[in-house]
Amino acid sequence: MIDMRRVTIFAFILLVIIYLGSKYVLIDEKESPTSHTQQRQIVKELEVPGQTVFNPTKIGHVEVSSVGEIKATYQQKFEDLEAKTNEKIDALFNKAKNDYQEFSEAGGGSLKDLYKKYADEGQKIEDETEAAFKVLYEEMSKELVSNGYNLAEAEEFKDKYMEQKELRKSEILEKALSIVRN
């Protein structure tokens, strides 16, 4: 698969080289300096860069990040999302546990209503997390593509998210069943 971004950059550099080469090759002999013409000396102070020149690569106004940098940035964002979601789930679970204990002690009310209340709140948390994940995943995908990388680089984050989501659901179900059985 041809990387169009790299081909475009290569073509631009080639055009600049051809232009500069033609400028020096096609100069009128009358205007070209000879050993008999007086030369001016041009002095310019150059600033030495304080940071690494080659990473991240800058070409004009375009800055290219490495796949590792992009993944590291989004890894942290996905971990933050997971931590926030886990906090919400744990708080909801503890609230449901307390309500169930009160329900068991009081003996009144409907277990079905209690279940529906917390199932709806849990679904709301899941929907919010899905939406936030989708936004982050799309941002990461766009950044990967805009830097010339394959979209498949983002798949590992999607797979991990789905795996963690199913694992967390299983853990919650096991906890809930252990509370109901006791």
Z-matrix of the N, CA and C atoms (Angstrom, degrees):
N
C 1 1.455
C 2 1.523 1 108.41
N 3 1.285 2 116.36 1 130.13
C 4 1.461 3 121.66 2 -177.69
C 5 1.515 4 109.06 3 -84.09
N 6 1.306 5 115.17 4 131.91
C 7 1.456 6 121.46 5 178.44
C 8 1.531 7 107.16 6 -87.27
N 9 1.325 8 117.92 7 104.80
C 10 1.466 9 122.64 8 -174.01
C 11 1.520 10 112.08 9 -64.08
N 12 1.274 11 117.43 10 -31.54
C 13 1.464 12 120.43 11 -179.77
C 14 1.513 13 110.08 12 -64.99
N 15 1.322 14 116.34 13 -44.52
C 16 1.465 15 120.41 14 179.89
C 17 1.522 16 110.98 15 -68.69
N 18 1.331 17 116.75 16 -37.97
C 19 1.462 18 120.08 17 177.70
C 20 1.524 19 109.78 18 -63.19
N 21 1.328 20 117.34 19 -41.66
C 22 1.462 21 121.82 20 179.28
C 23 1.520 22 110.92 21 -63.40
N 24 1.304 23 116.95 22 -44.16
C 25 1.472 24 120.81 23 179.19
C 26 1.521 25 109.89 24 -63.99
N 27 1.338 26 117.00 25 -43.62
C 28 1.460 27 120.90 26 179.17
C 29 1.526 28 110.11 27 -61.45
N 30 1.343 29 117.28 28 -43.95
C 31 1.465 30 120.93 29 179.70
C 32 1.527 31 110.59 30 -62.56
N 33 1.316 32 117.62 31 -40.80
C 34 1.462 33 121.40 32 179.02
C 35 1.524 34 110.64 33 -62.96
N 36 1.321 35 116.79 34 -45.81
C 37 1.467 36 120.78 35 179.63
C 38 1.523 37 110.18 36 -63.54
N 39 1.326 38 117.09 37 -41.50
C 40 1.461 39 121.42 38 178.74
C 41 1.523 40 110.69 39 -62.16
N 42 1.333 41 117.47 40 -42.48
C 43 1.466 42 120.59 41 178.36
C 44 1.524 43 111.58 42 -63.31
N 45 1.314 44 117.40 43 -40.18
C 46 1.465 45 120.88 44 178.24
C 47 1.520 46 110.06 45 -63.52
N 48 1.331 47 116.84 46 -43.29
C 49 1.471 48 120.42 47 179.40
C 50 1.523 49 110.49 48 -63.59
N 51 1.324 50 117.11 49 -43.83
C 52 1.469 51 120.50 50 178.94
C 53 1.520 52 110.22 51 -63.22
N 54 1.324 53 116.97 52 -43.28
C 55 1.463 54 120.55 53 179.92
C 56 1.525 55 110.73 54 -61.56
N 57 1.326 56 116.32 55 -49.24
C 58 1.464 57 119.66 56 -179.60
C 59 1.522 58 111.17 57 -64.51
N 60 1.323 59 116.89 58 -39.41
C 61 1.465 60 120.25 59 178.39
C 62 1.510 61 111.76 60 -63.94
N 63 1.331 62 116.79 61 -42.28
C 64 1.465 63 119.79 62 -179.70
C 65 1.519 64 110.85 63 -68.50
N 66 1.295 65 116.99 64 -30.57
C 67 1.461 66 120.70 65 179.90
C 68 1.530 67 110.23 66 -65.19
N 69 1.336 68 116.16 67 -40.23
C 70 1.457 69 119.60 68 -178.90
C 71 1.527 70 112.26 69 -82.30
N 72 1.305 71 118.08 70 -30.38
C 73 1.462 72 121.00 71 -179.42
C 74 1.517 73 110.89 72 -78.05
N 75 1.316 74 117.51 73 -36.70
C 76 1.462 75 121.17 74 -174.62
C 77 1.523 76 113.81 75 -95.67
N 78 1.323 77 118.44 76 19.16
C 79 1.465 78 121.33 77 179.59
C 80 1.522 79 108.64 78 -71.83
N 81 1.308 80 114.56 79 139.38
C 82 1.461 81 120.59 80 177.81
C 83 1.524 82 108.53 81 -64.85
N 84 1.319 83 116.65 82 133.57
C 85 1.460 84 121.83 83 -177.44
C 86 1.525 85 112.11 84 -60.45
N 87 1.321 86 118.13 85 -29.93
C 88 1.461 87 120.82 86 -178.44
C 89 1.522 88 111.45 87 -67.42
N 90 1.339 89 116.55 88 -31.84
C 91 1.456 90 120.67 89 -176.79
C 92 1.523 91 113.19 90 -90.53
N 93 1.321 92 117.25 91 -13.97
C 94 1.459 93 118.36 92 -175.72
C 95 1.517 94 110.59 93 -74.77
N 96 1.298 95 115.86 94 141.30
C 97 1.462 96 119.02 95 -178.47
C 98 1.527 97 110.81 96 -72.11
N 99 1.305 98 115.12 97 144.12
C 100 1.464 99 120.67 98 176.21
C 101 1.507 100 107.59 99 -118.56
N 102 1.287 101 115.33 100 -179.06
C 103 1.455 102 118.69 101 -179.39
C 104 1.523 103 111.18 102 -69.42
N 105 1.360 104 117.47 103 -12.37
C 106 1.454 105 120.93 104 -178.07
C 107 1.523 106 113.29 105 -92.94
N 108 1.344 107 117.89 106 -12.85
C 109 1.463 108 119.00 107 179.88
C 110 1.518 109 109.86 108 -88.54
N 111 1.301 110 112.37 109 148.32
C 112 1.456 111 118.22 110 -178.87
C 113 1.531 112 109.44 111 -76.32
N 114 1.308 113 117.10 112 133.09
C 115 1.464 114 122.46 113 -178.92
C 116 1.521 115 110.01 114 -102.06
N 117 1.318 116 115.09 115 142.99
C 118 1.457 117 119.42 116 173.73
C 119 1.517 118 108.06 117 -96.64
N 120 1.290 119 114.76 118 143.60
C 121 1.453 120 118.72 119 177.27
C 122 1.529 121 108.25 120 -99.01
N 123 1.319 122 115.70 121 126.19
C 124 1.460 123 121.35 122 -179.70
C 125 1.524 124 107.42 123 -107.03
N 126 1.311 125 114.21 124 124.49
C 127 1.457 126 119.53 125 -179.78
C 128 1.526 127 107.97 126 -116.05
N 129 1.305 128 115.23 127 130.04
C 130 1.462 129 119.85 128 178.45
C 131 1.521 130 107.57 129 -136.72
N 132 1.306 131 114.49 130 131.34
C 133 1.456 132 118.30 131 177.58
C 134 1.522 133 108.85 132 -81.60
N 135 1.298 134 115.62 133 130.26
C 136 1.457 135 121.07 134 179.31
C 137 1.520 136 109.28 135 -102.36
N 138 1.312 137 114.67 136 137.19
C 139 1.460 138 119.57 137 177.03
C 140 1.521 139 108.44 138 -90.40
N 141 1.297 140 116.07 139 133.19
C 142 1.455 141 121.07 140 177.18
C 143 1.527 142 107.53 141 -85.22
N 144 1.332 143 117.10 142 128.29
C 145 1.466 144 118.82 143 -178.85
C 146 1.520 145 111.10 144 -65.29
N 147 1.331 146 114.64 145 143.68
C 148 1.460 147 120.68 146 -179.28
C 149 1.513 148 112.96 147 -85.29
N 150 1.333 149 116.55 148 -14.53
C 151 1.454 150 120.48 149 -178.43
C 152 1.521 151 109.37 150 -118.50
N 153 1.310 152 114.96 151 171.05
C 154 1.451 153 120.13 152 178.18
C 155 1.520 154 109.30 153 -60.71
N 156 1.308 155 115.85 154 135.09
C 157 1.453 156 120.65 155 -175.76
C 158 1.520 157 111.55 156 -79.46
N 159 1.311 158 117.96 157 -34.50
C 160 1.449 159 120.26 158 -170.14
C 161 1.519 160 115.60 159 -93.51
N 162 1.330 161 119.27 160 -6.99
C 163 1.450 162 119.19 161 -179.23
C 164 1.512 163 109.95 162 -139.96
N 165 1.284 164 122.05 163 118.22
C 166 1.446 165 127.10 164 -4.46
C 167 1.522 166 111.92 165 -73.78
N 168 1.317 167 115.52 166 152.26
C 169 1.452 168 121.18 167 -177.93
C 170 1.518 169 109.48 168 -72.04
N 171 1.317 170 116.20 169 132.82
C 172 1.460 171 120.01 170 176.08
C 173 1.524 172 108.01 171 -117.89
N 174 1.306 173 115.45 172 127.66
C 175 1.448 174 121.03 173 175.91
C 176 1.516 175 105.14 174 -128.07
N 177 1.308 176 116.19 175 104.37
C 178 1.458 177 119.94 176 -175.89
C 179 1.510 178 109.11 177 62.18
N 180 1.312 179 116.65 178 -119.12
C 181 1.460 180 121.68 179 -179.07
C 182 1.527 181 112.27 180 -99.70
N 183 1.337 182 116.85 181 2.76
C 184 1.454 183 121.16 182 -176.18
C 185 1.528 184 109.66 183 -96.58
N 186 1.312 185 116.60 184 129.64
C 187 1.460 186 121.02 185 176.61
C 188 1.518 187 107.94 186 -114.19
N 189 1.321 188 116.17 187 127.48
C 190 1.449 189 121.54 188 -177.48
C 191 1.526 190 108.79 189 -107.57
N 192 1.319 191 115.65 190 125.53
C 193 1.462 192 120.81 191 177.15
C 194 1.525 193 108.49 192 -99.90
N 195 1.308 194 116.52 193 151.56
C 196 1.462 195 119.80 194 178.10
C 197 1.527 196 109.45 195 -77.62
N 198 1.326 197 115.31 196 161.39
C 199 1.465 198 120.48 197 178.24
C 200 1.527 199 109.40 198 -58.95
N 201 1.324 200 116.23 199 -41.26
C 202 1.464 201 120.70 200 -179.95
C 203 1.515 202 112.62 201 -61.23
N 204 1.337 203 116.53 202 -41.20
C 205 1.469 204 120.24 203 179.11
C 206 1.521 205 110.93 204 -64.96
N 207 1.320 206 115.71 205 -44.25
C 208 1.472 207 120.27 206 -179.76
C 209 1.528 208 109.81 207 -63.14
N 210 1.328 209 116.32 208 -46.83
C 211 1.467 210 119.97 209 -179.75
C 212 1.523 211 111.38 210 -62.48
N 213 1.319 212 116.82 211 -41.05
C 214 1.470 213 120.07 212 -179.70
C 215 1.524 214 110.94 213 -63.04
N 216 1.328 215 116.35 214 -41.95
C 217 1.462 216 120.71 215 178.57
C 218 1.524 217 110.87 216 -60.13
N 219 1.320 218 115.87 217 -48.52
C 220 1.458 219 119.46 218 -176.97
C 221 1.526 220 112.28 219 -77.34
N 222 1.321 221 117.76 220 -26.58
C 223 1.469 222 120.39 221 175.56
C 224 1.523 223 109.46 222 -57.72
N 225 1.322 224 115.72 223 -45.25
C 226 1.468 225 120.32 224 179.57
C 227 1.530 226 110.88 225 -63.95
N 228 1.320 227 116.73 226 -41.35
C 229 1.469 228 120.23 227 179.35
C 230 1.529 229 111.03 228 -64.43
N 231 1.346 230 116.71 229 -41.39
C 232 1.463 231 119.89 230 178.64
C 233 1.531 232 111.06 231 -66.97
N 234 1.325 233 116.99 232 -37.96
C 235 1.467 234 120.22 233 177.48
C 236 1.530 235 110.99 234 -65.30
N 237 1.328 236 116.99 235 -38.99
C 238 1.469 237 120.31 236 176.78
C 239 1.526 238 110.76 237 -62.93
N 240 1.333 239 116.36 238 -42.85
C 241 1.463 240 120.92 239 178.03
C 242 1.528 241 110.10 240 -61.30
N 243 1.325 242 116.79 241 -43.45
C 244 1.465 243 120.67 242 179.34
C 245 1.530 244 110.95 243 -62.76
N 246 1.324 245 116.99 244 -43.01
C 247 1.469 246 120.68 245 -179.61
C 248 1.530 247 110.97 246 -63.61
N 249 1.332 248 117.15 247 -44.25
C 250 1.472 249 120.44 248 178.93
C 251 1.524 250 111.06 249 -63.00
N 252 1.325 251 115.89 250 -42.22
C 253 1.462 252 120.07 251 179.92
C 254 1.524 253 110.48 252 -65.08
N 255 1.321 254 116.76 253 -43.01
C 256 1.471 255 119.96 254 178.78
C 257 1.518 256 111.68 255 -62.26
N 258 1.330 257 117.07 256 -37.67
C 259 1.472 258 120.33 257 176.34
C 260 1.525 259 110.55 258 -61.27
N 261 1.332 260 116.20 259 -45.76
C 262 1.467 261 120.34 260 179.90
C 263 1.528 262 110.81 261 -62.90
N 264 1.330 263 115.88 262 -43.79
C 265 1.469 264 120.13 263 -178.71
C 266 1.523 265 110.81 264 -65.08
N 267 1.322 266 116.42 265 -44.43
C 268 1.470 267 119.80 266 179.67
C 269 1.526 268 111.34 267 -62.19
N 270 1.328 269 116.48 268 -41.87
C 271 1.466 270 119.96 269 178.43
C 272 1.530 271 110.37 270 -63.62
N 273 1.329 272 116.50 271 -43.63
C 274 1.463 273 120.83 272 178.84
C 275 1.529 274 110.44 273 -64.01
N 276 1.322 275 116.42 274 -42.19
C 277 1.463 276 120.15 275 -179.90
C 278 1.528 277 111.32 276 -62.64
N 279 1.324 278 116.37 277 -44.74
C 280 1.474 279 119.78 278 179.11
C 281 1.525 280 111.51 279 -63.52
N 282 1.323 281 116.00 280 -39.30
C 283 1.470 282 120.46 281 177.51
C 284 1.538 283 109.97 282 -63.93
N 285 1.339 284 115.96 283 -43.52
C 286 1.463 285 120.21 284 179.51
C 287 1.526 286 110.82 285 -65.44
N 288 1.316 287 116.40 286 -39.16
C 289 1.471 288 121.07 287 178.62
C 290 1.528 289 110.47 288 -61.26
N 291 1.334 290 116.17 289 -46.08
C 292 1.472 291 120.42 290 178.74
C 293 1.524 292 111.31 291 -63.43
N 294 1.339 293 116.35 292 -43.72
C 295 1.469 294 119.62 293 178.69
C 296 1.529 295 111.25 294 -63.20
N 297 1.324 296 116.92 295 -38.57
C 298 1.464 297 120.00 296 179.32
C 299 1.527 298 110.65 297 -65.59
N 300 1.341 299 115.99 298 -41.41
C 301 1.470 300 119.17 299 178.59
C 302 1.525 301 110.65 300 -63.55
N 303 1.335 302 117.20 301 -41.90
C 304 1.468 303 120.79 302 176.36
C 305 1.525 304 110.20 303 -63.53
N 306 1.331 305 116.08 304 -40.56
C 307 1.458 306 121.84 305 178.91
C 308 1.530 307 110.09 306 -62.08
N 309 1.327 308 116.66 307 -43.68
C 310 1.473 309 121.13 308 -179.22
C 311 1.521 310 111.40 309 -65.53
N 312 1.340 311 116.06 310 -41.08
C 313 1.463 312 120.45 311 -178.95
C 314 1.523 313 111.37 312 -70.40
N 315 1.333 314 116.85 313 -38.89
C 316 1.468 315 120.80 314 -177.63
C 317 1.522 316 110.96 315 -75.75
N 318 1.323 317 116.20 316 -35.05
C 319 1.457 318 119.67 317 178.96
C 320 1.510 319 114.27 318 78.01
N 321 1.305 320 119.26 319 -2.60
C 322 1.461 321 121.15 320 -179.49
C 323 1.518 322 111.18 321 -107.15
N 324 1.294 323 115.96 322 171.27
C 325 1.458 324 120.53 323 177.22
C 326 1.517 325 111.66 324 87.48
N 327 1.289 326 114.45 325 177.26
C 328 1.455 327 120.40 326 -176.23
C 329 1.529 328 110.48 327 -110.75
N 330 1.314 329 115.43 328 127.47
C 331 1.466 330 120.80 329 176.75
C 332 1.532 331 110.05 330 -64.61
N 333 1.319 332 114.86 331 -32.25
C 334 1.461 333 120.48 332 178.78
C 335 1.532 334 110.28 333 -62.54
N 336 1.334 335 117.36 334 -42.68
C 337 1.468 336 121.22 335 178.87
C 338 1.524 337 111.22 336 -64.96
N 339 1.332 338 115.52 337 -40.55
C 340 1.464 339 120.46 338 178.43
C 341 1.534 340 110.11 339 -62.94
N 342 1.335 341 115.39 340 -45.01
C 343 1.467 342 120.01 341 178.51
C 344 1.519 343 110.80 342 -61.09
N 345 1.326 344 116.64 343 -46.97
C 346 1.464 345 121.04 344 -177.83
C 347 1.525 346 110.99 345 -60.58
N 348 1.321 347 116.75 346 -41.86
C 349 1.469 348 121.45 347 -179.37
C 350 1.529 349 110.51 348 -57.84
N 351 1.330 350 116.21 349 -50.18
C 352 1.464 351 119.26 350 -175.81
C 353 1.526 352 112.63 351 -79.13
N 354 1.320 353 117.32 352 -28.42
C 355 1.466 354 119.97 353 175.06
C 356 1.529 355 109.60 354 -65.37
N 357 1.339 356 116.50 355 -40.85
C 358 1.467 357 120.41 356 178.36
C 359 1.528 358 111.39 357 -65.31
N 360 1.333 359 116.49 358 -42.77
C 361 1.468 360 119.85 359 178.98
C 362 1.533 361 110.75 360 -66.09
N 363 1.325 362 116.50 361 -38.85
C 364 1.466 363 120.72 362 176.99
C 365 1.516 364 111.55 363 -64.36
N 366 1.331 365 116.08 364 -40.18
C 367 1.466 366 120.44 365 178.28
C 368 1.525 367 110.76 366 -65.10
N 369 1.322 368 116.16 367 -36.98
C 370 1.467 369 120.67 368 177.87
C 371 1.536 370 110.33 369 -62.28
N 372 1.334 371 116.33 370 -44.34
C 373 1.472 372 120.29 371 177.92
C 374 1.527 373 110.03 372 -62.16
N 375 1.331 374 116.31 373 -42.93
C 376 1.468 375 120.14 374 179.57
C 377 1.529 376 111.06 375 -62.41
N 378 1.326 377 117.10 376 -43.62
C 379 1.468 378 120.89 377 179.73
C 380 1.529 379 111.64 378 -63.07
N 381 1.340 380 116.26 379 -42.69
C 382 1.471 381 120.13 380 178.22
C 383 1.525 382 110.90 381 -62.63
N 384 1.324 383 115.68 382 -41.69
C 385 1.462 384 120.33 383 179.98
C 386 1.525 385 110.56 384 -66.90
N 387 1.326 386 116.90 385 -41.94
C 388 1.471 387 121.20 386 177.30
C 389 1.524 388 110.63 387 -57.90
N 390 1.328 389 116.17 388 -45.80
C 391 1.469 390 120.40 389 -179.20
C 392 1.527 391 110.92 390 -64.20
N 393 1.325 392 116.77 391 -43.87
C 394 1.470 393 120.46 392 179.65
C 395 1.525 394 110.63 393 -65.32
N 396 1.336 395 116.92 394 -40.67
C 397 1.464 396 120.25 395 178.09
C 398 1.521 397 110.31 396 -62.91
N 399 1.315 398 115.99 397 -44.06
C 400 1.465 399 120.17 398 -178.32
C 401 1.530 400 110.69 399 -60.50
N 402 1.325 401 117.14 400 -42.17
C 403 1.471 402 121.09 401 178.64
C 404 1.527 403 110.14 402 -61.92
N 405 1.335 404 116.77 403 -48.68
C 406 1.468 405 120.43 404 179.75
C 407 1.526 406 111.28 405 -62.33
N 408 1.321 407 116.28 406 -42.53
C 409 1.464 408 120.99 407 -178.51
C 410 1.528 409 110.93 408 -63.76
N 411 1.331 410 116.46 409 -42.19
C 412 1.466 411 120.04 410 178.54
C 413 1.524 412 111.30 411 -66.97
N 414 1.338 413 117.37 412 -39.28
C 415 1.469 414 120.55 413 176.75
C 416 1.526 415 110.19 414 -61.18
N 417 1.320 416 115.83 415 -45.27
C 418 1.464 417 120.45 416 -179.97
C 419 1.527 418 110.72 417 -63.27
N 420 1.320 419 116.73 418 -43.27
C 421 1.462 420 121.12 419 179.39
C 422 1.521 421 110.93 420 -60.94
N 423 1.331 422 116.77 421 -44.70
C 424 1.465 423 120.59 422 178.83
C 425 1.524 424 111.23 423 -62.78
N 426 1.328 425 116.22 424 -41.63
C 427 1.468 426 119.82 425 -179.91
C 428 1.527 427 110.94 426 -65.66
N 429 1.325 428 117.02 427 -40.55
C 430 1.462 429 119.95 428 177.63
C 431 1.525 430 110.84 429 -61.98
N 432 1.322 431 116.72 430 -47.48
C 433 1.462 432 120.96 431 -179.14
C 434 1.525 433 110.95 432 -64.66
N 435 1.332 434 117.36 433 -42.36
C 436 1.468 435 120.16 434 -178.54
C 437 1.525 436 112.16 435 -66.65
N 438 1.329 437 116.97 436 -21.29
C 439 1.463 438 120.62 437 176.95
C 440 1.529 439 111.97 438 -96.79
N 441 1.330 440 116.15 439 7.24
C 442 1.459 441 120.65 440 174.26
C 443 1.518 442 115.34 441 85.64
N 444 1.326 443 117.65 442 20.17
C 445 1.456 444 120.28 443 -178.52
C 446 1.520 445 110.54 444 -106.05
N 447 1.326 446 114.46 445 162.77
C 448 1.452 447 121.81 446 -178.11
C 449 1.530 448 110.57 447 -75.16
N 450 1.311 449 115.46 448 142.01
C 451 1.462 450 122.20 449 179.64
C 452 1.529 451 111.60 450 -64.56
N 453 1.319 452 116.92 451 -23.01
C 454 1.467 453 121.26 452 -179.62
C 455 1.526 454 111.92 453 -63.56
N 456 1.324 455 117.66 454 -19.13
C 457 1.467 456 121.23 455 178.37
C 458 1.532 457 111.35 456 -62.43
N 459 1.322 458 117.38 457 -24.44
C 460 1.470 459 121.46 458 -178.11
C 461 1.527 460 112.38 459 -87.60
N 462 1.320 461 117.12 460 -14.43
C 463 1.469 462 120.77 461 -175.12
C 464 1.525 463 112.93 462 -58.62
N 465 1.339 464 117.14 463 -35.74
C 466 1.465 465 119.15 464 -178.15
C 467 1.530 466 111.60 465 -60.76
N 468 1.339 467 117.06 466 -31.71
C 469 1.462 468 120.60 467 179.13
C 470 1.526 469 110.66 468 -70.95
N 471 1.321 470 115.89 469 -39.24
C 472 1.461 471 120.39 470 178.45
C 473 1.530 472 110.14 471 -66.00
N 474 1.338 473 115.97 472 -44.45
C 475 1.464 474 120.15 473 179.71
C 476 1.527 475 111.10 474 -62.39
N 477 1.326 476 116.32 475 -44.06
C 478 1.464 477 120.36 476 -179.83
C 479 1.529 478 110.27 477 -63.95
N 480 1.332 479 116.51 478 -40.74
C 481 1.465 480 120.63 479 179.27
C 482 1.528 481 110.52 480 -60.03
N 483 1.332 482 116.50 481 -48.36
C 484 1.464 483 120.08 482 -178.46
C 485 1.536 484 110.64 483 -63.67
N 486 1.321 485 116.09 484 -39.67
C 487 1.465 486 120.69 485 178.78
C 488 1.527 487 111.09 486 -63.89
N 489 1.328 488 117.00 487 -46.31
C 490 1.467 489 121.53 488 179.77
C 491 1.526 490 111.28 489 -64.81
N 492 1.313 491 115.88 490 -37.74
C 493 1.464 492 120.81 491 -179.81
C 494 1.536 493 110.24 492 -62.62
N 495 1.315 494 116.91 493 -47.83
C 496 1.465 495 120.61 494 -179.90
C 497 1.528 496 111.17 495 -66.82
N 498 1.327 497 116.77 496 -38.91
C 499 1.461 498 120.98 497 177.83
C 500 1.527 499 110.67 498 -62.17
N 501 1.325 500 116.17 499 -43.98
C 502 1.475 501 121.03 500 -179.24
C 503 1.532 502 110.75 501 -64.99
N 504 1.334 503 116.98 502 -39.99
C 505 1.469 504 120.29 503 177.71
C 506 1.529 505 110.64 504 -61.64
N 507 1.329 506 116.35 505 -42.12
C 508 1.471 507 120.39 506 179.17
C 509 1.520 508 111.12 507 -63.69
N 510 1.336 509 116.58 508 -42.49
C 511 1.467 510 120.66 509 178.87
C 512 1.526 511 111.14 510 -61.11
N 513 1.320 512 116.69 511 -44.39
C 514 1.467 513 121.22 512 -179.15
C 515 1.526 514 110.37 513 -63.67
N 516 1.318 515 116.39 514 -43.31
C 517 1.460 516 120.58 515 179.67
C 518 1.530 517 110.85 516 -62.08
N 519 1.332 518 116.79 517 -43.40
C 520 1.468 519 120.34 518 178.09
C 521 1.529 520 111.32 519 -62.00
N 522 1.334 521 117.21 520 -43.41
C 523 1.468 522 121.02 521 178.73
C 524 1.528 523 110.65 522 -62.27
N 525 1.330 524 115.50 523 -44.91
C 526 1.464 525 119.95 524 -178.70
C 527 1.528 526 110.79 525 -62.62
N 528 1.322 527 116.78 526 -42.88
C 529 1.466 528 119.98 527 179.42
C 530 1.524 529 111.70 528 -65.50
N 531 1.329 530 116.75 529 -36.55
C 532 1.471 531 119.06 530 178.99
C 533 1.527 532 110.95 531 -66.70
N 534 1.324 533 117.76 532 -34.27
C 535 1.467 534 121.35 533 178.20
C 536 1.527 535 110.25 534 -69.87
N 537 1.326 536 116.67 535 -43.87
C 538 1.464 537 121.04 536 -178.38
C 539 1.529 538 110.44 537 -66.23
N 540 1.324 539 117.55 538 -36.48
C 541 1.471 540 121.39 539 -178.32
C 542 1.524 541 112.27 540 -71.92
N 543 1.314 542 118.15 541 -26.48
C 544 1.477 543 120.92 542 -177.15
C 545 1.476 544 112.09 543 -81.75
